[in-house]
């Protein structure tokens, strides 16, 4: 079992280098296997196929990020609506956590975001946007009851969901320094929270 785990780990590390250099579509299972000192049969034994190998590289950091986002969403939905609009500390903590997760295995995230064409992960950003939009809608519905005569601004929430995801995607794909990323995301988060509270609702006319 220990030897199998070591072999699988070696295969995944070699796959990460290949995917980072060539992307999913052009990556060669033969090259990956050879670099790991194995035959291509090892890929099918450990990961079933090329998509499975790609998933072995990117899925663990992805799941950590999804779990953190889900926990933050749950906290938002249980927060006091009035206090939420005036408190930014929790969102600073969330930004710090997200930067830590994004940069903990940045190569895997770069592969996921920039090298997934042809894989089953190719639409991952759209999946993130859909998840964020569903949460924003639920949160806006919670706040709408406090403002008679207002309705949810559906167009803004859709646009806002794209902007929120792109803020983090742009940062992790363009900024090498984790500490610089941590600094730069703070004013962006402030802007996003301000924009959300100001425009999530519109006059019901």
C-alpha positions as CSV (number, residue, x, y, z in Angstrom):
1,X,0.0,0.0,0.0
2,X,2.8,2.4,0.9
3,X,4.6,1.7,-2.4
4,X,1.3,2.3,-4.3
5,X,0.8,5.6,-2.6
6,X,4.4,6.7,-3.4
7,X,4.0,5.6,-7.0
8,X,0.6,7.5,-7.3
9,X,2.2,10.6,-5.8
10,X,5.1,10.4,-8.2
11,X,2.7,10.1,-11.1
12,X,0.6,13.0,-10.0
13,X,3.7,15.3,-9.6
14,X,4.9,14.4,-13.1
15,X,1.4,15.0,-14.4
16,X,1.3,18.4,-12.7
17,X,4.5,19.5,-14.5
18,X,3.2,18.2,-17.9
19,X,-0.2,19.8,-17.5
20,X,1.4,23.1,-16.4
21,X,3.7,23.1,-19.4
22,X,1.4,21.8,-22.1
23,X,-2.2,22.0,-20.9
24,X,-4.6,19.1,-20.7
25,X,-5.2,18.7,-24.5
26,X,-1.5,18.5,-25.4
27,X,-0.2,16.6,-22.4
28,X,1.0,13.1,-23.1
29,X,0.2,10.2,-20.9
30,X,3.2,8.4,-22.3
31,X,5.5,11.3,-21.3
32,X,4.0,11.6,-17.9
33,X,4.3,7.9,-17.2
34,X,7.9,7.8,-18.5
35,X,8.9,10.7,-16.3
36,X,7.4,8.9,-13.3
37,X,9.3,5.7,-14.3
38,X,6.1,3.8,-15.1
39,X,4.1,2.5,-18.1
40,X,0.9,4.2,-19.3
41,X,-1.0,1.4,-17.6
42,X,-0.2,3.0,-14.3
43,X,-2.4,6.0,-15.3
44,X,-5.4,3.7,-15.9
45,X,-4.7,1.8,-12.7
46,X,-4.5,4.8,-10.4
47,X,-6.7,7.3,-12.2
48,X,-8.8,5.5,-14.8
49,X,-8.1,8.0,-17.6
50,X,-6.6,11.3,-18.5
51,X,-9.4,13.3,-17.0
52,X,-9.0,11.3,-13.8
53,X,-5.3,12.1,-13.7
54,X,-6.1,15.8,-14.3
55,X,-8.6,15.6,-11.4
56,X,-5.9,14.0,-9.2
57,X,-3.8,17.1,-9.8
58,X,-6.5,19.8,-9.3
59,X,-9.4,18.4,-7.3
60,X,-8.0,18.5,-3.8
61,X,-7.1,22.2,-3.8
62,X,-10.4,22.9,-5.6
63,X,-12.4,21.1,-3.0
64,X,-10.7,23.0,-0.2
65,X,-11.7,26.3,-1.9
66,X,-15.3,25.1,-2.5
67,X,-15.6,24.1,1.2
68,X,-14.3,27.5,2.4
69,X,-16.7,29.3,0.1
70,X,-19.6,27.2,1.3
71,X,-18.8,28.0,4.9
72,X,-18.5,31.7,4.2
73,X,-21.9,31.6,2.4
74,X,-23.5,29.9,5.4
75,X,-22.1,32.6,7.7
76,X,-23.4,35.3,5.4
77,X,-26.9,33.8,5.3
78,X,-27.1,33.6,9.1
79,X,-25.7,37.1,9.7
80,X,-27.8,39.9,11.0
81,X,-28.9,41.8,7.8
82,X,-28.3,45.3,9.3
83,X,-24.9,44.5,10.8
84,X,-23.7,42.8,7.6
85,X,-23.9,46.0,5.7
86,X,-21.6,47.9,8.1
87,X,-19.0,45.2,9.0
88,X,-16.1,44.4,6.7
89,X,-13.8,42.5,9.2
90,X,-15.3,39.1,8.4
91,X,-14.8,39.7,4.7
92,X,-11.2,40.7,5.3
93,X,-10.8,37.4,7.1
94,X,-12.4,35.6,4.2
95,X,-10.1,37.3,1.7
96,X,-7.1,36.3,3.7
97,X,-8.3,32.7,3.8
98,X,-9.0,32.6,0.1
99,X,-5.5,34.0,-0.7
100,X,-4.0,31.3,1.5
101,X,-5.9,28.6,-0.2
102,X,-5.3,29.9,-3.7
103,X,-1.6,30.2,-3.2
104,X,-1.1,27.0,-1.1
105,X,-0.9,25.1,-4.4
106,X,-0.9,27.8,-7.0
107,X,0.4,25.6,-9.8
108,X,-2.6,23.4,-9.5
109,X,-4.9,26.4,-9.6
110,X,-3.1,27.8,-12.7
111,X,-3.6,24.4,-14.4
112,X,-7.3,24.4,-13.4
113,X,-7.9,28.0,-14.6
114,X,-5.7,28.2,-17.6
115,X,-4.8,24.7,-18.8
116,X,-8.1,22.8,-18.6
117,X,-9.3,23.1,-22.2
118,X,-10.4,19.7,-23.4
119,X,-10.9,18.3,-19.9
120,X,-14.1,17.9,-17.9
121,X,-13.0,20.9,-15.8
122,X,-13.0,23.3,-18.8
123,X,-16.1,25.3,-17.6
124,X,-14.9,25.6,-14.0
125,X,-15.1,29.4,-13.9
126,X,-18.7,29.3,-15.2
127,X,-19.5,26.8,-12.4
128,X,-18.0,29.2,-9.8
129,X,-20.0,32.1,-11.2
130,X,-23.2,30.0,-11.1
131,X,-22.5,29.1,-7.5
132,X,-21.8,32.7,-6.5
133,X,-24.9,33.9,-8.3
134,X,-27.2,31.5,-6.5
135,X,-25.7,32.6,-3.2
136,X,-26.1,36.3,-4.0
137,X,-29.7,35.7,-5.0
138,X,-30.5,34.0,-1.7
139,X,-28.7,36.8,0.2
140,X,-30.5,39.5,-1.7
141,X,-33.8,37.8,-1.0
142,X,-33.0,38.0,2.7
143,X,-32.2,41.7,2.5
144,X,-35.1,42.6,0.2
145,X,-37.6,42.2,3.0
146,X,-36.0,45.1,4.9
147,X,-36.7,47.5,2.0
148,X,-40.3,47.8,0.9
149,X,-40.7,49.2,-2.6
150,X,-37.4,47.6,-3.7
151,X,-36.8,44.5,-5.8
152,X,-33.8,42.4,-6.5
153,X,-31.6,43.7,-9.3
154,X,-31.1,40.5,-11.2
155,X,-28.9,41.9,-13.9
156,X,-26.5,43.5,-11.3
157,X,-26.3,40.2,-9.4
158,X,-25.4,38.3,-12.5
159,X,-22.7,40.8,-13.4
160,X,-21.5,41.1,-9.9
161,X,-21.0,37.3,-9.6
162,X,-18.7,37.4,-12.7
163,X,-16.8,40.3,-11.3
164,X,-16.3,38.7,-7.9
165,X,-14.9,35.5,-9.4
166,X,-12.7,37.4,-12.0
167,X,-11.2,39.5,-9.2
168,X,-9.6,36.4,-7.6
169,X,-8.9,34.6,-10.9
170,X,-7.0,37.7,-12.2
171,X,-5.0,38.0,-9.0
172,X,-3.9,34.3,-8.8
173,X,-3.0,34.2,-12.5
174,X,-1.1,37.5,-12.6
175,X,0.5,38.0,-9.2
176,X,3.3,35.6,-8.1
177,X,3.6,37.0,-4.6
178,X,1.1,35.7,-2.0
179,X,1.8,38.7,0.2
180,X,1.2,41.2,-2.6
181,X,-2.0,39.4,-3.5
182,X,-3.2,39.5,0.1
183,X,-2.6,43.3,0.1
184,X,-4.2,44.0,-3.3
185,X,-7.4,42.0,-2.7
186,X,-8.4,44.1,0.3
187,X,-9.5,47.3,-1.5
188,X,-11.1,45.1,-4.2
189,X,-13.2,43.3,-1.5
190,X,-14.2,46.7,0.0
191,X,-15.3,47.9,-3.5
192,X,-17.3,44.7,-4.1
193,X,-19.1,44.8,-0.7
194,X,-19.9,48.5,-1.2
195,X,-21.2,47.8,-4.7
196,X,-23.3,44.9,-3.6
197,X,-25.0,46.7,-0.8
198,X,-25.6,49.8,-3.0
199,X,-27.0,48.0,-6.1
200,X,-28.3,44.6,-5.2
201,X,-31.8,46.1,-5.0
202,X,-33.5,48.5,-7.3
203,X,-36.8,50.5,-7.3
204,X,-39.8,48.3,-7.9
205,X,-41.4,50.3,-10.7
